């Protein structure tokens, strides 16, 4: 399958490309650079800004070509319309996912899109329905889900080493980045919930099971930003097991899972962001005794790409991927709805 990358982004060159070249059956066909109209629309800035933008984007694209071959497409439209492209990886800012994923699906391309698939539930439903109609895959890249450490952690819980689960606590946040970062731009789909919160919601849903629902949600804002900067929520399943989640993008770095059980407590870090080669560790505390254990190292990005490839030829797996995307989108939509309800004197979903 010939893969085109829609935008020479940092995550594409740092994580996607090194992983993709290890996946059998994939070939890097080209990198797309946005055209002037795709970048600015009808509101064109000064010519000097346009020239600087094009120079930067082309320089970044040349890194892909010099290291991995392929060709450069002078617009996103050219790439997704090319008969030489079978599948498209979309690492654009979240607000642009729907537009370009939809265009790619309409042209019969297999699509792997960075999380979240879209920023609105109805847009996600539209993408999934279109992918079903066109009989192509749509894969949302929450890559941490594929890391072997998650299975190892759940095996410890399942064996009853810490007893019955009383509470899950998931925290994910990082220090403030440059103000120009798309995460702080509302029009590009910025905000802590969309960027960091999605991880915690998805992991909590995995731990709690299919009946997981959001019972409480809150978002916090800080001047001068017009996006949410940190937040928290409570999720619960039909058995009454609870997960407390917290996230932010103006925080001390934290990427932790804590599982409080009747007989012990399990804690681990880097549970959502373990890089290739890292050997994660887990601590199991039983009263005053603490045991440290290694967890499996893994390449979750590579495995996410392999899953994407598998869905292309497996309709059952492809449908499972669709449903996973829809479930995540619905929980995120429920989160936003609960926040709005609290502001409007309270309601439930």
N, C-alpha and C positions, 0 to 999 in steps of 0.2 A: 504494500500500500504506500503510495506516494503522499507524504505529509507536507503541508505548507503551514508556516507559522505566521499568524496575522498580527504583526507588530514585533519589532526587535526589542522586547522588554527585558528587564533585568532577570526576572524569574525564568524566562525562556532560555537565555544563554547560560545562566548559572545552574539551573536544575533540569529543565526539560530536555535540552539537547544532549547533555552527557548521559542521561538515562535512556533517551529514545534510541540512540545509536547502539545500545546493547540489546534492544528488543528485536527478535527475529521477525523478518518479514516487513520491516518498516524502512523507508528510504526518505531522507530529507530532500525535498524537491525545491523548496524556495522559501524566501522570507518576503513578507509584504511590508512596504513602507507607505504610510498614508499620503494621499495626494493633498494638495492645498485645500480643495473643496471639502474633502473628508475631514480635515483637521479643523477648519475654520467655518465652513458653511458660507453664508453670504456676508458675514461680518469680518471682512479681511483686516488684519492689523497692518502696520507699516511694513514696507517691503523688506526692511532690514530684519525684522522679526521673522518673517516668512523664510528668508534665506538662511537665517541661523537655525530655524527649526529643521528645514530640509537637510542642512549640512549635518546636524546632530543625528538625525534619524538615519541618514545614509551611512554615516560613519559607524553607527551601531550595527546596521545591516551588513556592512562589509566584514565585521567580525564573524558573523554567521557564515558568510560565503568563504572567507579565508580559512576557517577552521573545519567546516563541514561540507563545503561544496554547495550545490544547488544554484539557483538563480535568484535575482532580485526582481520583485514586481513593484512597479512604480505607483501602485495603488492597491488598497485592500480589494477593491472590486475586480481588478485584473487577476488577483490571486484566486479568489473564490470562483471566478468564471473560467479559469484555465482547465482545459481538458487533461492537463498533465497532473492535476491535483485530485487525489481521491479523498483525503481527509484533511481537516483543518484543526489546528490548535489555536485557541483564542485566549491570550493572556492580557486582554485589554482591561481598562478600568471597568468596574461592575456595571455602571450605567450604560455602557456600550455593548455589553454581552448580547442582549436581546436582539438588537438591530442586526449585528453581524452574524450571530448564530442562525438567525432566521433566514438571512440571505443565503448563507452557506447551505442550510438544509433545503431550501427551495431549489438549489442547484444540484441536489442529490449528494452532497458531501457528507462524510462521516464527521461528527463534531465532538471534540474534546474541549470543554470550556473551563476556565478557572472558576473556582467558587466565588460567589454564588452564581448559579446558572443565569438568573436575572435578579433584579431587585424588587420585583413585584410578583405576587402569587399568580395573578391572571396572565401575566406575560409568560411565566413558567409553564402554566397549563397550556397556553397556545403553542409554545415551542415543543412540548412533549407530544401534543396532538398532531402537530405537523410532522414531527419525526416519525410517528407511527404511520401516518398516511404515506410518507415518502419511503418508508421501510429503511430508514437509516438510524444509526446509533446517535445518542446524545449522552455524553458522559461528563459529569460534574466533578472537578478534580479536588475533592477533599481527600488528599492523598494519605493523611495520617491513619485513616480507617484501614488501610492495607498493611500497616506495620505489624509484624509478628508479636511485638510486645503486648498488644492489646489482648490477643488470645492467651498469652502467658498470664497476664494479670487476671483475666476472667477465669482461667483454670484454677488459680489460687483461691479465688472467691467460691467457685463452684465446688471445690473439694472441702469447703467448710473450715479452712485454716483460721479464718478470723470470725467464725461463727455466722450468725444471721446478720445480714446487712441492716444497719440502722440509718445510715446516711451516706450519700455520695456528695463530695464537694469537688467541683472542677473550677480552676482559676486559670485565666489566660490573659496576659496583658504585657505591654512593652512600653519603653520610654517614648516620649514625643519625638517624632521625626521632623524633617524640614517642613516648614509651613506650606511649601509648594507641593508636597506629596498629595497624590490624588485622594488619599484617605481622609483628608481634611476639606475636601471639596464636595459639596452637596450635589452639584450638577453632574459630577462624575460617579456618583454612587458611594460617596464617602460615609464615614460613621463607624463607631466602634462595634455596633451590633452587626452590621454587614461584614466587617472585616474580621474582628476577633470573636465576637459573640456567636457567629455561625458555627465555629468550631465547638464551643461549649454546648450549644444546643444539640448539635449532631451527636456528640459523644454521650451526652446525657440520655438521649433517645436510645442509643445503642445499649447502654447499661440498664435502662428502665424497661425496655421492650416496646412492643407495638402500642400498648395502651398509654404511653407517656403523653402527658398534657402539661401545658404551662398554667400554673395556678396563680402566679404573681410575677409581675415584670415592671422594671423601672429603668429609665435612661436619664443620664445626667449630662448637662451642657456646661461649657465654660466659654467665657468671652476670650477672644473675639470670634470664635468658630461658630458656624451655623449647623454643625453636625454634632450628634451625640458623641461624647468623649469617653464615657465609661457607663457601665450598667450592671444590673444583676437580675436574677430571676429564680423562682422556685418551680421545679418540675416534679410531677408525681405520677405514679402509675396506679392501676386499679387495685393493687395489693397494698397501697399506702406507702410504698417505698419512695423516699424523697431524694432529689438531687438539688443542691444549691449551686448555682453557677454565677460567676462573676468575671468580668472582662473589661478591658480598657486599652486606650492607646495614648495615655498620658500617665503611665503607671511605672512603678518599679517592675522589672521583668519578672514574670511568674508564668509557669506552664506546668501546673501541678494537678494531680489527682489524689484525693484522700478518700479512703473507704473506711468508715467507722463501723465496726462489727461488734457483736455481743461478746466475743472472746479476744478480739485484737483489732488493731488499726493498721491499714496498708497505706503507704505514701510513696509517691514516685514523681519525678520531674521530667520534663521534656516529653511528656506523653503525647503531645500534639505536634511537636516540631523536631523530632529526633532526626538529625542529619545522617547521611550515609556513613557507615562505619562506627557510629557511636554505639557503645554498649551501655544501654540504660541500666539503672539500678532501681530496686524496690526495697523499701524497709518495711518489716513487719514487726510491730510492737505489741507485746502481750504483757500488760502491766508495766513492769520496769525492765523487762528483757526486750532487746531490740536486735533483730537479725537483718543483715544486708545481703541481698541476693542480686546477681546479674540477670538482666533480661536479654532477649535476643537482639542482636544488631540486625538491621535490615535496610533495604532501599525502597522506601514506600513510593517514591515517585516512579521508579521503574515498574513496580507492581501495579500502580494505577494505570500506567500506559498499557501494560499487558492486559489488564482488565478491559480497557477501552478496545483493544484489538479483538479480544475474545467476544465482546458483545456484537461486533460487526457480523460474525458468522453464526451466532447462537441467539435465536429469537427469544428463547426463554430467559437467558441472561440479559438480553437487551430490554425486555419488559421489566425485569427486576431493577435494572438501572433507571428506567423511566419512573417506576414507583418510588424508588429511593429519593429521586430528585423532587418529586411531588410532595412526599412526606416532609422533607426538610423545608420546602417552600411554605407549606401550610403552617408548620410550627413557627417559622419566622414571621409569617403574617399574623398568627395568633399573638405573638409577642407584641408586635406593633399595635394591634387592636387593643390589647389589655392596657398598654401604656396610654393610649388615647382615651380609653374608658375611664381610667383613674383621673385623668385631667377633666373629664366631663362628668364629675360627681359620682363616678363608680358605675360599673356594670360588669357582666360576666360574659364569657364566650362559650 
